[in-house]
Amino acid sequence: NNQCRNIVYSSSATVYDPEEKSPLTENSFTKPINPYGKTKYSNEILLKDIFTSNSDKWKIAILRYFNPIGSHPSGKIGESTIGLPNNLFPYICQVAQGKIQELKIYGDNWPTKDGTAVRDYVHVMDLSEGHLAALECLFSEDPQILTINLGTGKGTTVLELVQTFQKVNQSKFKYVFTKRRAGDCAVLFANIELAKSRLNWFPRNNLDDMCRDGWLWQCNNPKGYC
Ligand code: UDP
């Protein structure tokens, strides 16, 4: 075997119990409710077992992503969805492009400031910096297993994201309110103090940057990578 004992694992905020109150810390209760979250959580457990089996050798960072959006600022690397997008941001991009007629906003009666659900959107470039910071931390310290949230620590409603996208990109598109989507929760955002203190990492891009960069990729790649 190649003796590789350094691992940075892409986990997700979906491992947290949806009943937990945000901001979520790494110690908040976990209880994934969908298959995606369950696979992420199973792998976290597997990594913890692997670490325990040889705790003087392994260096492992489990990174729990919140809602990554945006693209590389060149507009050359972005998210190419196959078929209809499920996630909000690629959906917005395709509605703005005219590929899809309207955006459906799932619920207008959530207990939030404007009735739409709150999430923690983080720029993919900040996320990639988070991986480098995690690797640097692992390389410079003794063997360990770390679990760390990567988000911005700020909650944004669906309507705020839509309005920011429209403002930044001078784009108008139609949206309608429909019923809540099964499995969604009202508010989910991160506490990122651990990432700041342990990795010396913090997000540099704001929501305007995420909307601008993500839209640039969409404009440059109207058909995705097909
Ligand atoms: N959402 C929406 N319309 C869509 C897709 C998503 O209103 O077409 C909402 C969804 O209900 C959630 C938020 O946007 O409150 C983020 O959803 P997404 O699927 O991007 O990420 P999740 O946090 O669910 O993993």
Boltz pocket constraint, residues with backbone or C-beta under 6 A from the ligand:
constraints:
  - pocket:
      binder: B
      contacts: [[A, 67], [A, 85], [A, 86], [A, 87], [A, 88], [A, 89], [A, 91], [A, 103], [A, 104], [A, 105], [A, 106], [A, 107], [A, 117], [A, 118], [A, 119], [A, 158], [A, 181], [A, 184], [A, 185]]
      max_distance: 6.0
